[in-house]
Amino acid sequence: MTTPTFSSLQAVFPLTVPTPTPLTHPELIDASDLSLEEDLVRTPDNLRLWQTYLDILHSRIAAREAPETEDPAMRELLGPLATEDERRAYLTLVQAYERALAHLPTSYKLWHAYLRVRMEYLCGPIPNEKGKGRSKMPEGGALVDVEGGDERVQWPEESEGTSLDGLIGEREWKATAGVFERALSWLPTMPRIWLLYLSFLSHPSCPRSLAYTHTRRTFDRALRTLPPSLHARIWPAYLAWARSASGESLVRAWRRYLALDPYPIESYIALLQRPEHASARALEAAKWLLRLSRLAREGQYTSAEGKSPYQLLGEWLEVCAEWAEEVGVDEEDGKIGKDKEADEAPIDVKAYDADTDPANTSRLDVERIVHRDGLAVYKDQAGRLWTGLGTYWVRRGDFDKAKSTFDEALRSVVTVRDFTQVFDAYAEFSEQLVTSLMDALADPNADAEDAEETEETERELDTSMKAFEDLMDRRPFLVNDVMLRRNPNDVKEWEKRVALFEGNDEKIVETYTTALSTVKPKQAVGLHTLYVNFAKFYETGADDGLGEARKVFEKAIKVHFRKIDELAEVWCEWAEMELRHDNFEEAVKVMERATAVPKNSKVDYYDDTLAPQARLFKSLKLWSFFVDIEESIGTVESTKRVYDRIMELKIANAQVIINYAAFLEENKYFEESFKVYERGIEAFTYPIAFEIWNIYLSKFLKRYGGSKLERARDLFEQALEKCPPKFSKPLYLMYGQLEEEHGLAKRAMNIYDRATRAVSDDDRFEMFSLYIAKATANFGLPATRPLYERAIETLPDRQTAEMCLRFAALERKLGEIDRARAIYAHASQFCDPRTNPQFWEEWNQFEIDHGSEDTFREHLRIRRSVQAKFNTEAHFLAAQAVAAREKGADALADEERAAEEAADPMAAVERSGAVGGAGMSFVPAKERTTLQSVTHGDGAAAGQEAQANADEIAIDYEDFE
């Protein structure tokens, strides 16, 4: 078998030119089809008959057997027309369809079926398009679905072995294209025919003579021929084909569509940035992005992808940095800084601008645009914009301009975030530059004769390394510059800058001088620390340091600080400096200057409209420091004068009063110290006056004791006269103790009695307890009964119960059992059995020890009535809360119960009877049980009875026998 040559294969085609007919190819007519042929001759316009005939041919061809042997090479080149049988079948179908269309040239069904047959024999099997349809576009979006609206047949990328080779069968491909043209001449408004034709031309095996120019012109003819309402079916296919064709076709097709619908402009820009297009179309993409950024900033454009104006500008900057040579102009051609008015003029998006015209081929002045559209608008993104601009100059190879850009950025950014971005980019660029120079010197392929070039590289390397090291060393200073640019009134940052220059006196003095001239006193916090530290620097460093420090302080005291305390701190630091150098008289003179009282001393200390110097004489901080100096190095008289001036100015606080009195007491001026206390009491009200009275009375009693009893009584009466109840308790206790130690017991009892009426409710219980204890000690137990009775009437309910228990215990000691029982009965109305079980247990034990059957029955009745009284929702919840808190003590209660059973067998019997479920509140008298065994059951049965009827009293007639 001979191998076919290219020429022999090419000679086979075209098969359908001229069009086969029964006269030229009689072998195409099967004898079994003669009857149908006769019918078709009689009725050539019968479409149904033609479809029947064509169906018979299709079924006959589909049922033919595949050849036993097949040449793979022929199959790979010729595809569905590889064998003679396949070519004969192809011709059979072609002649039949041609004959049918000759009589029915306007039948869409015949044309569509015919075109698909020819496509299947040339292109291979057509992929199934079931389920594929036109998507409905949302309102307010694009007119067509650019990404997913292509209705063409989606051919597989690999078509070898399934289609006719375009080079061998080029004439057959052209013949089929001619058939499509004939179909469109009869049915020009059928979009499906156009899409089928465009699918045919888009096949990977389509000859080049048809695949490009002819396809583009076919798309254009389709748009011109079809009505505008059907253009939405053509445009997605056109744009998809243009995307695959690239080049000028891509640009022209997309520009035409964007003139109709600008919505998918960002998709077009993304296409322009694809690697195969970017080098030629980067400028156009950059101008589109800049235009969209400006329009979005003015509110005239909304990104389909939800991008902000800054994001669009960032993408523009990335394109400029990536394709710097294609997009930007050279440094000498830039206009930044040359026309200041143009740089600062607002941008008019409606006016024509070559920078935003994609059709204009003039390149962009990137630096000027970054300053106008970026740094002037998005000041919070300065770091990103400066970094992008520096990267742009690096990509252009202009390293000097890149360095100057980074340096300018470091001098202008005002946030640490922006500084970090710029500094990292600058350091990375410097490091890469040094690395590239070192690689160039280490290149073994370098020409040894270029000694001069090598020396130049070495010098450049040395310069770059030095610059890189200097950059890294300057980082702390640059960060400090950023912080000071953000807030030049930040005193702490100025102090940090001084610390950075440690060891360099000239720089330190320069920094302090710059700081003091830059910082605005009214806007700075802690400005005085700069003056103080500056003075200390001179004090410890310079030869004539003390004189220079005094000059600094002289300047500082004239500054209008934000707060008076800052000015006072300056004066105090000045005086301390004089003290450190043993200039005591000078320190006193400094404080006298600071505290000098002006003629108009009636100024408001808190009036911020006045200068701090005019209000300084009322600074308590300054006077307190003056007092400390006088107490340390002055005399008693001079110290008293300072204290008296403080009192005259009415700026003393309680601490000053106490300090003044303590100073006089230390120097044996006792009466004068007492006068100071009295002046303080007159100057202040409660609660401050209470503290002064407390100290004053303690000091007075310590000094005189009972020797001046009447004077002491008078002082206590004055102190208690206006004293609020919450502060009166300590004074009454001190007064009572005075009378007990140096006066009469009766007067002491009267004072305690007054105290029980005068103190606050929180202190009254404790005061009654003390009063009762004192009465017991002085007059015996019977004398306390009236006190208990008044306490029970006066105290609140929660404290009344406790006082009643104490009163009952007293009566039990005195043998008054009936009085004690009456007290228990009175107190029971305040005690809920669920929250105050201790009271009921004590009463229960009392009845066991001292009661009778009748009294115990009355006790149980009272308990049930009280429990019913308290059986409300609020009290029940309170009881539950108490039970929850006490639940953790169950183990401890078990141990205590075991100890009680060992000590008291009768109590164990009572509990066992309750647990046994008798359910009785008492034992009938006929059983002759002793009184000690009659108790109220605490078990489950008793609880159930109480729940059944809390007010029921279980009494039988037998009880009265």
C-alpha angles and dihedrals in degrees: 000000000000120000110243117239127224092254093050092051093046090051091062090070144114095044096175099046111119095028110255117243134177088258095054095035109027090165089072092070114082118213091232090062096058094099091053090046090055091050091049090051090053095043108022092163095060105115094186091055091050091050090051091051092048092048090053090052093048093049092047092051092046091052096053117114121252116247116264094224126036134177109235092204091056091047091051093051103035102028113187090008096055096113134051092240091054091050091049091050089049091052091046092056093043095053091046094050092044092052091048093048091048088067098031106034095158098053108121092194094055094046094047093048092045093050092048090051092053091045092051092053092048104031101029128235114354111233116247110263096189112143094018113124143147114287120225111242119225120248115266093023136093120321092234137021099257096183103039106016099089107126096185121114108274103227121201115257093235110057102159111130094016102067141041113268109253095221097048096039098034092127091051090050089051091048090054090048087055090054089053089051091052090049092051091049088060098035106027096155098053106108093192091060090050092048090048090051091048090049089053092051091047094059113122091235095051111124116257090241088067103027101071124019095021091048092050091050090048090055089050092049090049091055091047094046103041120072116257091253089067097046090092088071094053103042098066090052091045093051092045091051090047089052090056094041093049119176121078092336090063093052097044095046094048093045091053092050094045089055086060099038119009093184097101093049091123090057088054091050090051089053091051090055095054111119094248092054106028099085091056100031104035092103092053091048091050092051092048091051093047091049093050092047092055093045092048091049090055092047094247096114134044117199115240088215094048096252120160123229089256092052090053090049090049091054089049090053091049091053090049091050093046095048100027097152094049096045112033136060125235122270094255091052094053121107100207110130093004096091109031094180091053091048093053097039115109117255116251106206091192095057119086114266124178089210091068099037109100091195091059112089096202112121125239132260092226097183093053092047092049090053096045102036099028119026094033093051109028101042092159090062097050094124094057093045095048091047091051092049092049091049089051092058091045091054089051089054094241097132096168091055090047091053092049089049093052091046091051089049092052089051095050110037115101104193131068091230092057091043092052092051094049095042094049091049091047092049092047091050092048092048093049091048092053091046093051092049091050091049090050091054092046094050106120091201092063115121110256091210093065091081093143092053090048091053090050090052091049092051090047090049092051091049093048094048091049091049091048093051090046090051093053091046091051095053097098090048092048092051089050090050089054093051092048092048089053092049117005089182094063103119094188092058090051088053090051089052090053089051090053089060093052109154094020104097095182093054091046092053090045091050094049091047092049092046094050091049094045105042116086108222095215092053100041128086116215097006090152090070090066091055093044094048091044090054091047090051090057092041094057101032117034127070093235090032098141093057093047091047090053089052089053091050090048089057092044096055089058094055118104098231124198093246133026091231090066091056090045090051090055091054091047092050090049091053091046090053090054090049091051088058093045092248093141097160090048090051090053091048090051091053092046089054090048095049098041108138114227123225091257101055094162097093128131111249091210096048102119092188089074122075116258089242090062092054099036095098089069094055107121090196090061093046092048090055090048090052091050090053092049092048090051103043106006136077130262091255094050091048091049089051091055092048091048091052089053090052092047092053089051093227098117119119128202092272091055090051092051093045092050092050092045090051091052091046091052089054093048095253093132101156092047090051089053089051089053089054090051092049089052091050090053092049098050137048130211135329090027092044089055092060091049092047090049093053093039095053092044091052092045094051091045090052102042107013107184097338092096098033098152092050090049090050090050091051092050091049090051091049093050095043097082100014115129115237094249092061101036100082098078090046093051091048091051091046092049092048089052091054093045093051101037108009140042127308090225091057089048090053090049090053092050089047090053089048093057088058099039105044124088122269092256091058099037097087092051090046092052090049091054092044092052092047091051091047091050091051094047106033107015135248100298090059091064096064095088089047092053091048093051091045091053090051094046107038123083119259097262091056096037092070092055091048090049091054090053091046091050091049088053092052091048089054089051091048094245098138096164092050090050091050090051090051091052090050091050093048094047092078089067098047123080108206091222097053101029106038093150092071093052093045090053092048090046090053090046091056091047091053101039110008139090134225092270095048091047090050089051089049091055092047091052091048093053093047092049091048090052089049092055094042095110128124095254093049091044091054090047089052090051091051091051091047091052091052092048094046091084089061095060094107091051090049091053091055092048091049091053090052091049092051090053091049098038116030091179092063089052090053091051093052093046090052091053093048091048089073100243088145092204124131092209141005119259114252094237089072088063094220118167122256092247091066093055106094137142109264115240095190132104094274092055090048091052090050091051090051091049094055120347093191098048118115113202105219123155128198088245088069090071095052 
